[in-house]
Amino acid sequence: MSRPLVLWAIGGSSCPPICRTKSLLYTHVSRIIKFVFLLWVAFWSVIDASIWATASWCLLGYFKILWFQCFWVFMLVHLVWNIPAMKYGSTRTSEDCLLYMRRESMSIGVALFLALATSIIPTAAAILLLSLSELWTNLQTHWLHTWLGVTCALYIAVKASQRRRMTTYTRARTVAVGRHRFGRVFDV
């Protein structure tokens, strides 16, 4: 036996030094990806809390409630809601975290596009109803205020629909069993 193999055999390690350095590098990269996942969850929880706060502020703003008051309430709510996502990052592999981030970012893009595209007609209807009720309520209708409220409400609705779809995808996935066979795996 050569000298490095003797040291490896005497050291009691189960893999050669080259294998250990690759394993160490993989562990380091995996930790970085999981940290990025946690930052990503925190960033999007702030964005979601601000969208929820804007939607509620558009309704409650007439009663002298500030946007920051709504934001801090929804920030606390989203912090509690995202505890399972943070646990997901600590219990899953880095590939699962990357897949989750990709699916979530696609759902955010779809929700933004659909909310912006479909908010024009409901906003026009809401402005018409608010203009008609302005005589009884003495509240002035602001078109931007109304558009923000309707767009944020539509974003929240589409995002909830996309999230239900995403949980279906993560629970049932197809994996390769053999060369030409596939099986369904259900993660519980």
Wavefront OBJ file of the C-alpha trace (Angstrom):
o trace
v 0.000 0.000 0.000
v 1.156 3.487 -0.728
v 1.502 6.001 2.054
v -1.774 8.028 1.438
v -3.848 4.855 1.369
v -2.242 3.655 4.616
v -3.089 6.977 6.313
v -6.602 6.802 4.976
v -6.980 3.224 6.188
v -5.477 4.032 9.614
v -7.557 7.208 10.018
v -10.721 5.169 10.100
v -12.539 7.298 7.543
v -15.092 5.547 5.352
v -14.091 7.369 2.170
v -10.815 8.559 0.638
v -9.687 12.203 1.092
v -10.899 13.213 -2.382
v -14.390 11.956 -1.551
v -14.389 13.865 1.739
v -13.501 17.174 0.052
v -16.271 16.713 -2.527
v -18.697 15.906 0.280
v -17.566 18.978 2.210
v -17.989 21.169 -0.882
v -21.471 19.751 -1.511
v -22.447 20.404 2.111
v -21.180 23.989 1.851
v -23.086 24.630 -1.388
v -26.196 23.012 0.071
v -26.044 25.327 3.102
v -25.642 28.368 0.856
v -28.656 27.335 -1.234
v -30.753 26.774 1.884
v -29.698 30.198 3.229
v -30.670 31.784 -0.102
v -33.983 29.934 0.170
v -34.623 31.435 3.610
v -33.729 34.915 2.319
v -36.027 34.349 -0.636
v -38.916 33.316 1.641
v -38.335 36.372 3.841
v -38.180 38.739 0.850
v -41.398 37.439 -0.694
v -43.172 37.467 2.652
v -42.400 41.210 2.881
v -43.697 41.710 -0.678
v -46.841 39.654 0.031
v -47.427 41.527 3.295
v -47.166 44.837 1.448
v -49.677 43.662 -1.179
v -52.100 42.507 1.514
v -51.557 45.791 3.370
v -52.254 47.793 0.212
v -55.460 45.855 -0.456
v -56.709 46.383 3.092
v -55.544 50.003 3.218
v -57.533 50.799 0.072
v -60.651 49.751 1.989
v -59.695 51.078 5.427
v -57.871 54.230 4.301
v -61.088 56.201 4.375
v -61.230 55.631 8.136
v -57.863 57.320 8.802
v -55.895 54.071 9.110
v -52.319 54.339 7.880
v -50.687 51.957 5.416
v -47.854 51.152 7.852
v -50.363 49.978 10.451
v -51.818 47.547 7.911
v -48.324 46.509 6.809
v -47.088 45.567 10.286
v -50.221 43.556 10.992
v -49.848 41.602 7.746
v -46.093 41.250 8.227
v -46.777 39.436 11.484
v -49.435 37.287 9.788
v -47.066 36.360 6.945
v -44.278 35.583 9.398
v -46.540 33.006 11.060
v -47.795 31.699 7.684
v -44.248 31.180 6.392
v -43.013 29.077 9.303
v -43.862 25.856 7.363
v -41.902 27.157 4.361
v -38.901 27.827 6.591
v -39.177 24.308 8.028
v -39.421 23.032 4.438
v -36.042 24.614 3.721
v -34.404 22.982 6.704
v -35.796 19.486 6.137
v -35.541 19.175 2.337
v -32.578 18.959 0.003
v -31.201 21.958 -1.846
v -32.691 20.642 -5.106
v -36.152 20.633 -3.505
v -35.589 24.207 -2.332
v -34.572 25.300 -5.829
v -37.615 23.560 -7.320
v -39.876 25.250 -4.759
v -38.352 28.662 -5.545
v -38.792 28.128 -9.285
v -42.428 27.074 -8.956
v -43.213 29.870 -6.522
v -41.600 32.514 -8.744
v -43.566 31.206 -11.735
v -46.783 31.444 -9.723
v -45.896 35.011 -8.673
v -45.303 35.974 -12.312
v -48.598 34.427 -13.425
v -50.469 36.106 -10.563
v -48.981 39.529 -11.371
v -49.759 39.207 -15.071
v -53.336 38.027 -14.517
v -54.036 40.629 -11.825
v -52.789 43.502 -13.975
v -54.526 42.257 -17.115
v -57.909 41.531 -15.562
v -58.188 44.439 -13.112
v -59.383 47.070 -15.586
v -63.030 45.958 -15.949
v -63.644 45.282 -12.216
v -61.990 48.619 -11.405
v -64.336 50.441 -13.788
v -67.321 48.695 -12.187
v -66.080 49.516 -8.668
v -65.501 53.181 -9.583
v -69.017 53.374 -11.028
v -70.544 51.874 -7.865
v -68.451 54.097 -5.597
v -69.398 57.179 -7.631
v -73.083 56.335 -7.289
v -72.748 55.756 -3.530
v -70.704 58.943 -3.056
v -73.868 60.934 -2.339
v -74.765 58.766 0.670
v -71.291 58.054 2.063
v -69.633 61.466 1.441
v -66.426 59.639 0.467
v -64.635 60.781 -2.668
v -63.686 58.134 -5.207
v -60.036 58.021 -6.287
v -59.414 55.965 -9.407
v -55.820 55.054 -8.436
v -56.890 54.043 -4.953
v -59.633 51.852 -6.385
v -57.377 50.328 -9.051
v -54.711 49.451 -6.447
v -57.310 47.789 -4.224
v -58.845 45.740 -7.042
v -55.454 44.735 -8.475
v -54.119 43.659 -5.086
v -57.313 41.698 -4.350
v -57.067 39.931 -7.720
v -53.361 39.188 -7.100
v -54.204 37.644 -3.734
v -56.970 35.513 -5.276
v -54.823 34.285 -8.184
v -51.865 33.621 -5.861
v -54.091 31.518 -3.582
v -55.276 29.532 -6.583
v -51.685 29.020 -7.760
v -50.607 27.958 -4.265
v -53.313 25.266 -4.156
v -52.079 24.031 -7.527
v -48.460 24.042 -6.342
v -49.237 21.862 -3.307
v -50.819 19.332 -5.667
v -47.611 19.268 -7.717
v -45.358 18.798 -4.709
v -47.429 16.011 -3.196
v -47.585 13.875 -6.320
v -44.569 13.706 -8.594
v -43.326 11.275 -11.193
v -39.965 9.568 -10.765
v -38.060 7.196 -13.017
v -38.323 3.606 -11.773
v -36.550 1.883 -14.613
v -35.312 2.711 -18.073
v -38.770 3.192 -19.606
v -41.044 2.986 -16.568
v -42.248 5.791 -14.361
v -43.939 5.664 -10.967
v -45.950 8.124 -8.909
v -44.507 9.221 -5.555
v -46.683 10.947 -3.010
v -44.874 13.067 -0.435
v -46.887 13.238 2.737
l 1 2 3 4 5 6 7 8 9 10 11 12 13 14 15 16 17 18 19 20 21 22 23 24 25 26 27 28 29 30 31 32 33 34 35 36 37 38 39 40 41 42 43 44 45 46 47 48 49 50 51 52 53 54 55 56 57 58 59 60 61 62 63 64 65 66 67 68 69 70 71 72 73 74 75 76 77 78 79 80 81 82 83 84 85 86 87 88 89 90 91 92 93 94 95 96 97 98 99 100 101 102 103 104 105 106 107 108 109 110 111 112 113 114 115 116 117 118 119 120 121 122 123 124 125 126 127 128 129 130 131 132 133 134 135 136 137 138 139 140 141 142 143 144 145 146 147 148 149 150 151 152 153 154 155 156 157 158 159 160 161 162 163 164 165 166 167 168 169 170 171 172 173 174 175 176 177 178 179 180 181 182 183 184 185 186 187 188
